[in-house]
Amino acid sequence: MLGEARRARMLAWLQEEGSARVRKLADVFEVSEVTIRQDLETLEAQGHIVREHGGAFLKSVPQQVRSMALQNTGQMEAKRQIGVAAAALVTDGSSIILDAGSTTTEVAASLAGRRDITLITNALNIALMLGGEPGFDVHMTGGHFKAPTLSLSGERSAEYLQGLYVDRLFLAAAAIDVAAGLTYPALSDLPVKRAMIEAASEVVLVADSSKIGARSFTALGGLDLIDVLVTDKGISDADRTAIEAVGVKTIVA
């Protein structure tokens, strides 16, 4: 992988995880620790990160956590429309899982007023948003706190979901491609996303159209993992046809 592309993926990793050790990055990107340090120097000079002994952390993390703000705030109008359309799938008396992410947060924002909803989430901001709403019984997974996504992840988070069964999962993804499937910037979320999918009778992927046809660092699996895609009007006819050809119902907000 060329240096610029590697640094872009490294930054995406840090935007997902918040911090990383040099040794871990060297293993993941299959380059020397010297190369990783040089990459981190470049990212620091660009103002994205702060280096520390043996690693680095995302520069925006402290303020972000204090303000309960998510890292990914692009395409917000499309995400709001997707949130409304996805929330319309939820009826009173439902049990649902809401994955962490900016689009799933918009789903949560559109759920106010529902009654008798059992909600499981790994997103701290979503739990705080709906935990005080009448009619919502909110449960959180355990696990490791990831500051940029305000979420809990890892094996402990996945273990919480074992043996649970819900009507519907609203799943987030960093990138969607018919050939590569659902891909993400880092590894730690994969166990909890697999456990969420296993627990749900129906899997609804909520993703804006800028993520379609793209690939991120590591794959969760193929599009056969999902039942429904809720996206925005930016999806091309070709992409919609290809996605529906593999059996995924598409809802355009």
N, C-alpha and C positions, 0 to 999 in steps of 0.2 A: 504494500500500500504506500503510495506517495505521501510525502510529508504533510502537504496541505490537507489531503483527504483524511489522513490519520489524525491530525490535530482537530479537524471538524468533528470526527467521531469521538475523539477524546473529550472535547468540550460537551458534546451531547451526553456522554457518560456522566460527566461531572454535573451537568444540569439536571440529571435524573437522580444521581446518588448524593450530591452535595460535596463529597470529598473522595479522595482516593489516595492509596499509597503507590509510590513509584514501582515497587516490586510487583504489585497486583497489575498495574497498567502494562508493565513489561511482559508479564505472562499473557495477558489478554490480547495485546496487539502484536505479540511475537517479535519484539525488538529488544535491543539492549536497554539497560537502565540508563546508560549515558544518553541514548537517543530520547528516552522519555523525559529526562531532565531538560534536555534542549527544547523539546516540545513545550514543556511546562513554562520554561523561560519565555518562549514566544507568546504563549497564551497570557502570561502575566503582563508582558509588555503591551499587549493589546487591551488590557484592562479587564479581562474576564475572570481571572482567578488570583488567589494569593498563595504563593508557595510557602511551605513550612518544611521543617526537617523531615525528610523521608516521604513527602507527598505534597498535596495541594488541596485547597478547598475553594468553592465557588464564592466569589467576592460578594455577591448579593445575598447570600444565605442569612446572615444575622438579622438584617433589616426585614427581609422577607418573612422570616418566622415571627418576628415581633408584630408585624402587621397582618399576619395570616394571609399573605398574598401568594398566589401560585406563580411559578416561573414562566409557564407557557401561556401567554395572553394574546397570541395572534388569532386572526380570523374570528373575533369574538361575536360579530353579528351573526355569522353562519352558525356558530356554536349555540347561540341563544335560540335560533330557529330550530336547530336539531333538538335542543333540550325540550322545547315545547312539544314537538312531534313525538319524541320518545316518551315523555311523561304521559301523553295521551293513551299509551298502551297500558298504563297502570290503573286498575280499578280498585275500588274500596274492598278491603279484606285481603289484599294481595300480600305475598311475601316476596321480597326482592333483595338483590345484592347490588350495591352501587360501587363500582371500582373507583379508584382515585383518578383524578384528572380534571382538566379545565372543562371538557365537554360534559363529563358526568356531573360536575358541579352545576352546570346549567340544567341538567335533568333534575337534580335535586331542587333547584330554585323554582322549577315549574310544578313541583309536587305538593306545594302548600295547599291545604284545603281537603286533601284526601283523608279518608277515615279508616281506622283499623288496619294500618299498614305496619307490617313487620319488616324492618330494614336492617340489613347487615352491611357494614362498610369497613374498608381499611383506610378511609380518608378522614382525618381529624376535622378538617373544615366542614365536611358534609355532616358529620356527627353533631357538630356544634350548630350547624344551620337548622337541622331538623329535630335535634334532640329535645328541644323545648316546645315543638309543635304538638298541639292536641291531636290525638289520633295516630301518633307515630310511636312505635316501640323500637328503639334504636339500640343495636348491638355493634360493638367494635371488635375486630380481630386484635390479637396481640402482635408482637413482632418488633422488628427494628425500625426506628423512626427515620424516615427519609425527609430531610428538611425541604428540598425544592418542590416535592409533590405533596408535602404535608400528610404523608401516608405511612402506614405500617406495612412492612414487607418481610420476605424471607420464610424459612421453613416453619417458624413458630406461628406466623400468620396463617400459613397454609394448614397447619395442624388444627387450628380453631375451626376450620370449615369442614373438617372430616365428619361424616355422618349427618350433616345438615342438608336439608332439601328445601329449595325455594321455587317459586313459580317462574321467576325471570331474573336474569343477570343483565345489567347494563355494563358492558365491557369497553375499556379504552384501548387504543392502539396508537403507536407512534407512526407506523407506516403499514400500508396494505397493498399487496401485489398478488395477482392471481397465481403466479408461479411461486413466489417466495412465501406467500401467506401473510400472517400477522407477525410483524417484527418490532423490536423494542431496542432502546439505546443501551440497556444494561441487563445483567443476568438475574439480579436479586428478586425482581418481580415475577419471574416465570413460575416458580412453585405456587405462589398464591393465586395467580391467574388460572393455572391449571385446576387448582382446587375449587375456585369459583365456578369454572365451567362444569366440573364434575357435579357440583351441588345444584345446578340450575336445570329446570325442565326446558327452558328456552333461553338462548343466548342472543342478546341484542347488542351488536357492535355500534357504538356511536362515534362517528369520525367525520370531520369536515373533508371536503373534496381535495384539499391540498395534500392530504396524506395518501390518496389513491394513486397507485402506480409508482410509489416510492418504496425504498428499502432502508431499514435501519440495521443495527449491529447484529442482533441475535434473534432467531426465530422461535416463536411459540408453537406454531403449527400451521396447517393449511386452512383455507377458508371453510372447509367442511366442519370446523369447530363451531361456526356460528350459524344461526338460523335466519337472522334479520340484520340488515345494515340500514341504519338511519344516517343520511348524509344531506348535503345541501345541493342547490341547483347547479353548482359548478361541476358536478360529475359529468363526464362525457358520455355520449350514447354508446361508444365502443366499450368503455369501462363498465357501464351498467349492464350491457349485454353479456360481457365476459363474466361478471360476478354472478348474474342471475343464472348463467349457464351451468354453474357448479352447484346450483340449488339454494342460493341465498336470496331471500326476498329483499327487495330494495324499496325503502321509503324515502322519498325526496322531500325535505322540509321546505 
